Amino acid sequence: MSELDGVHLVVYPARDLGAGIEAWTAVLGRGPVFQNADYATFADGGVEIGLSRLPWVDHPLVFFKVDDVEKARGALVASGATALVQDAEGVLHSGDGTPEQ
């Protein structure tokens, strides 16, 4: 699938963000490069690792580097991936990638 140019970010659920930050800091040997009340990001070898305590992050989310978003999305869906739509409140829903009106 040539449309994808590598993984950019993986976001993991972390209901206890403080404990997650502590654990990843110990594993990577350095603290987050960004942190707020709901989210933290670690940089490691070109791939970012994110932790989110937000309730809609209930499984790991993988973000790829792409040159053409629509082309990459189409290729992923054609390969069997499920497109997700994020609503105004930040909640993800299964969908065709078109925000609902």
Solvent accessible surface area in square Angstrom, and as a share of the most:
residue,aa,sasa,rsa
1,M,114,0.51
2,S,112,0.72
3,E,42,0.19
4,L,40,0.20
5,D,90,0.47
6,G,39,0.38
7,V,53,0.30
8,H,71,0.31
9,L,26,0.13
10,V,25,0.14
11,V,8,0.05
12,Y,74,0.28
13,P,47,0.30
14,A,13,0.10
15,R,129,0.47
16,D,93,0.48
17,L,15,0.08
18,G,47,0.45
19,A,53,0.41
20,G,14,0.14
21,I,23,0.12
22,E,129,0.58
23,A,55,0.43
24,W,65,0.23
25,T,45,0.26
26,A,83,0.64
27,V,111,0.64
28,L,32,0.16
29,G,66,0.63
30,R,113,0.41
31,G,35,0.34
32,P,38,0.24
33,V,101,0.58
34,F,107,0.45
35,Q,104,0.46
36,N,76,0.39
37,A,79,0.61
38,D,43,0.22
39,Y,49,0.19
40,A,0,0.00
41,T,9,0.06
42,F,1,0.00
43,A,43,0.34
44,D,55,0.28
45,G,83,0.80
46,G,58,0.56
47,V,54,0.31
48,E,54,0.24
49,I,22,0.11
50,G,0,0.00
51,L,3,0.02
52,S,2,0.01
53,R,110,0.40
54,L,59,0.29
55,P,110,0.69
56,W,68,0.24
57,V,2,0.01
58,D,97,0.50
59,H,85,0.38
60,P,70,0.44
61,L,18,0.09
62,V,74,0.42
63,F,94,0.39
64,F,81,0.34
65,K,87,0.37
66,V,46,0.26
67,D,144,0.74
68,D,70,0.36
69,V,100,0.57
70,E,121,0.54
71,K,121,0.51
72,A,3,0.03
73,R,77,0.28
74,G,32,0.31
75,A,25,0.19
76,L,50,0.25
77,V,61,0.35
78,A,93,0.72
79,S,79,0.51
80,G,65,0.62
81,A,49,0.38
82,T,94,0.54
83,A,15,0.12
84,L,80,0.40
85,V,14,0.08
86,Q,100,0.44
87,D,50,0.26
88,A,107,0.83
89,E,140,0.63
90,G,12,0.11
91,V,60,0.34
92,L,47,0.23
93,H,79,0.35
94,S,83,0.54
95,G,33,0.32
96,D,94,0.49
97,G,31,0.29
98,T,83,0.48
99,P,87,0.55
100,E,143,0.64
101,Q,212,0.94
